[in-house]
Amino acid sequence: MRKVTTINLNNNACQIDEDGYEALRRYLEDAERALAGNPDRTEIMADLEQAIADKCRLALGQYKTVVTAAQIERILKEMGPVVASVAEPAAGTASAAPSSTQRPRRLFRIQEGKFWTGVCNGLAAWAGVDVVWVRLAFVLLTIFSSGFCLLVYLVLIFVMPVAETPEELAAAHGHPFSAQELVDRVKQKHEEYSASRAERRARRGGKRHGHWFAAEPSVPAGMAPRPPGPASRVAGNLMLPVFTVLSATWFVAMAVAAFMVWHSFDYTGSFWPREHWHPGSVPLWVPLVVVFVVYALLALPIGAGRRAALYYANGGRHHGWAEAWSALLWVALVVLLLAAAWALIPQLQQMLRNALDWLEHASRVTAWI
């Protein structure tokens, strides 16, 4: 007969015999001392306890509800010691050690950094490539396979399990799981978040100052950036309405072109007139993509010129009256141009009448219900 202790490991209740409890207590206390100066100590300890709880759960069975001291010793040996990575060389050595031993990757859905369900994250980790390429491949395959790849994606949602534990995350990337691997991963995640946050700030600053194609000029510490001169401000005020008119006109032209493509396909079954149409030659998405690409080819330089004109018109400030009246002018021009297009294009008038008829029919059905 042995004494059994119930402990709480990251909100998971585990029953361990007395000797196993003492070994686990010493291990966690040593880990806390090693991470005393680590700002991510709370997150690391929570993940460490969760990993130990998952291993303890695997050691249990239908007629076995207590984790023995021998099993605890084996679990702690698998986890390995937690070493404080204070100096950069030591940290580099610790992080390089796990990467030298690769294990077969397992296919999981990874929720961390997911865009929708984590399927692309899991496939990227399994293939060892950037997740952007996997997402781009899914989009292109969905387009060219007439939606079949989307069906495959939905099947993978139900087939691939979710990586819920740190050990499963390590298995998804093919890394051997240990306590030090957990510490290094949390540290790497913190560094990547800090780097991406600094990059977003720099990118927003570059856009505000109108530096689209070139890097923002460096300013010595303690010296304020030099404001634009009078000639630059006059040029910015003169060019701002020009770029605003071009932006609004090009946007409306793109919208009308996309509508005409859709209307032509909807009423003739094709992008071309019936007398020139051969079934199956041009699907609807092809002309729509062409319209978008042509729009982007001119919208990007027009937008860059408009942002630069805003910067100089505001006198080198991030925000100002020039930005306000330029936005109001853009909205007013879009409304006027859309109204003119509606008056001149019968297809737009027909679409509006159909929309009004549909709303009237829907209101009647709602009132009848």
ChimeraX attribute file (.defattr): number of C-alpha atoms within 10 A of each C-alpha:
attribute: neighborCount
match mode: 1-to-1
recipient: residues
	/A:1	3
	/A:2	8
	/A:3	8
	/A:4	16
	/A:5	15
	/A:6	13
	/A:7	14
	/A:8	12
	/A:9	18
	/A:10	15
	/A:11	11
	/A:12	13
	/A:13	12
	/A:14	19
	/A:15	19
	/A:16	23
	/A:17	18
	/A:18	16
	/A:19	18
	/A:20	19
	/A:21	20
	/A:22	13
	/A:23	14
	/A:24	19
	/A:25	12
	/A:26	11
	/A:27	15
	/A:28	17
	/A:29	11
	/A:30	15
	/A:31	20
	/A:32	18
	/A:33	14
	/A:34	17
	/A:35	21
	/A:36	13
	/A:37	12
	/A:38	16
	/A:39	10
	/A:40	14
	/A:41	18
	/A:42	13
	/A:43	11
	/A:44	23
	/A:45	20
	/A:46	13
	/A:47	21
	/A:48	25
	/A:49	17
	/A:50	20
	/A:51	24
	/A:52	23
	/A:53	22
	/A:54	17
	/A:55	20
	/A:56	20
	/A:57	17
	/A:58	10
	/A:59	16
	/A:60	15
	/A:61	9
	/A:62	5
	/A:63	6
	/A:64	8
	/A:65	14
	/A:66	19
	/A:67	22
	/A:68	20
	/A:69	18
	/A:70	12
	/A:71	16
	/A:72	23
	/A:73	15
	/A:74	12
	/A:75	18
	/A:76	19
	/A:77	11
	/A:78	15
	/A:79	20
	/A:80	15
	/A:81	16
	/A:82	21
	/A:83	17
	/A:84	19
	/A:85	21
	/A:86	12
	/A:87	8
	/A:88	9
	/A:89	10
	/A:90	13
	/A:91	17
	/A:92	12
	/A:93	11
	/A:94	18
	/A:95	20
	/A:96	13
	/A:97	12
	/A:98	16
	/A:99	13
	/A:100	10
	/A:101	10
	/A:102	12
	/A:103	15
	/A:104	12
	/A:105	18
	/A:106	20
	/A:107	25
	/A:108	27
	/A:109	26
	/A:110	24
	/A:111	18
	/A:112	13
	/A:113	10
	/A:114	14
	/A:115	11
	/A:116	9
	/A:117	18
	/A:118	20
	/A:119	27
	/A:120	27
	/A:121	27
	/A:122	28
	/A:123	23
	/A:124	21
	/A:125	24
	/A:126	18
	/A:127	15
	/A:128	13
	/A:129	12
	/A:130	13
	/A:131	19
	/A:132	12
	/A:133	12
	/A:134	17
	/A:135	17
	/A:136	12
	/A:137	14
	/A:138	16
	/A:139	15
	/A:140	12
	/A:141	15
	/A:142	17
	/A:143	15
	/A:144	11
	/A:145	11
	/A:146	10
	/A:147	13
	/A:148	12
	/A:149	18
	/A:150	16
	/A:151	10
	/A:152	12
	/A:153	16
	/A:154	12
	/A:155	11
	/A:156	16
	/A:157	15
	/A:158	11
	/A:159	12
	/A:160	17
	/A:161	16
	/A:162	19
	/A:163	21
	/A:164	13
	/A:165	14
	/A:166	20
	/A:167	23
	/A:168	21
	/A:169	25
	/A:170	21
	/A:171	22
	/A:172	26
	/A:173	22
	/A:174	20
	/A:175	20
	/A:176	19
	/A:177	20
	/A:178	22
	/A:179	24
	/A:180	23
	/A:181	24
	/A:182	23
	/A:183	26
	/A:184	20
	/A:185	16
	/A:186	17
	/A:187	19
	/A:188	13
	/A:189	11
	/A:190	12
	/A:191	12
	/A:192	12
	/A:193	12
	/A:194	12
	/A:195	12
	/A:196	11
	/A:197	12
	/A:198	12
	/A:199	12
	/A:200	12
	/A:201	11
	/A:202	14
	/A:203	16
	/A:204	12
	/A:205	14
	/A:206	17
	/A:207	17
	/A:208	18
	/A:209	20
	/A:210	23
	/A:211	18
	/A:212	18
	/A:213	10
	/A:214	8
	/A:215	10
	/A:216	15
	/A:217	9
	/A:218	7
	/A:219	10
	/A:220	8
	/A:221	6
	/A:222	6
	/A:223	7
	/A:224	8
	/A:225	11
	/A:226	8
	/A:227	14
	/A:228	17
	/A:229	11
	/A:230	12
	/A:231	10
	/A:232	17
	/A:233	20
	/A:234	16
	/A:235	13
	/A:236	24
	/A:237	19
	/A:238	13
	/A:239	18
	/A:240	24
	/A:241	19
	/A:242	14
	/A:243	22
	/A:244	24
	/A:245	18
	/A:246	18
	/A:247	22
	/A:248	20
	/A:249	17
	/A:250	18
	/A:251	17
	/A:252	18
	/A:253	18
	/A:254	18
	/A:255	16
	/A:256	17
	/A:257	17
	/A:258	18
	/A:259	16
	/A:260	16
	/A:261	19
	/A:262	18
	/A:263	17
	/A:264	18
	/A:265	18
	/A:266	12
	/A:267	11
	/A:268	13
	/A:269	18
	/A:270	22
	/A:271	24
	/A:272	15
	/A:273	13
	/A:274	13
	/A:275	7
	/A:276	9
	/A:277	14
	/A:278	12
	/A:279	10
	/A:280	9
	/A:281	9
	/A:282	14
	/A:283	14
	/A:284	16
	/A:285	14
	/A:286	11
	/A:287	17
	/A:288	17
	/A:289	12
	/A:290	12
	/A:291	17
	/A:292	15
	/A:293	12
	/A:294	11
	/A:295	17
	/A:296	15
	/A:297	10
	/A:298	13
	/A:299	18
	/A:300	13
	/A:301	15
	/A:302	19
	/A:303	17
	/A:304	17
	/A:305	21
	/A:306	24
	/A:307	23
	/A:308	21
	/A:309	29
	/A:310	31
	/A:311	29
	/A:312	27
	/A:313	26
	/A:314	19
	/A:315	21
	/A:316	21
	/A:317	14
	/A:318	15
	/A:319	15
	/A:320	14
	/A:321	11
	/A:322	19
	/A:323	19
	/A:324	11
	/A:325	12
	/A:326	18
	/A:327	13
	/A:328	12
	/A:329	16
	/A:330	18
	/A:331	14
	/A:332	13
	/A:333	19
	/A:334	20
	/A:335	14
	/A:336	12
	/A:337	17
	/A:338	18
	/A:339	12
	/A:340	11
	/A:341	17
	/A:342	17
	/A:343	12
	/A:344	11
	/A:345	12
	/A:346	11
	/A:347	16
	/A:348	19
	/A:349	14
	/A:350	12
	/A:351	14
	/A:352	13
	/A:353	12
	/A:354	12
	/A:355	12
	/A:356	12
	/A:357	12
	/A:358	12
	/A:359	12
	/A:360	12
	/A:361	12
	/A:362	12
	/A:363	12
	/A:364	11
	/A:365	10
	/A:366	9
	/A:367	8
	/A:368	7
	/A:369	6
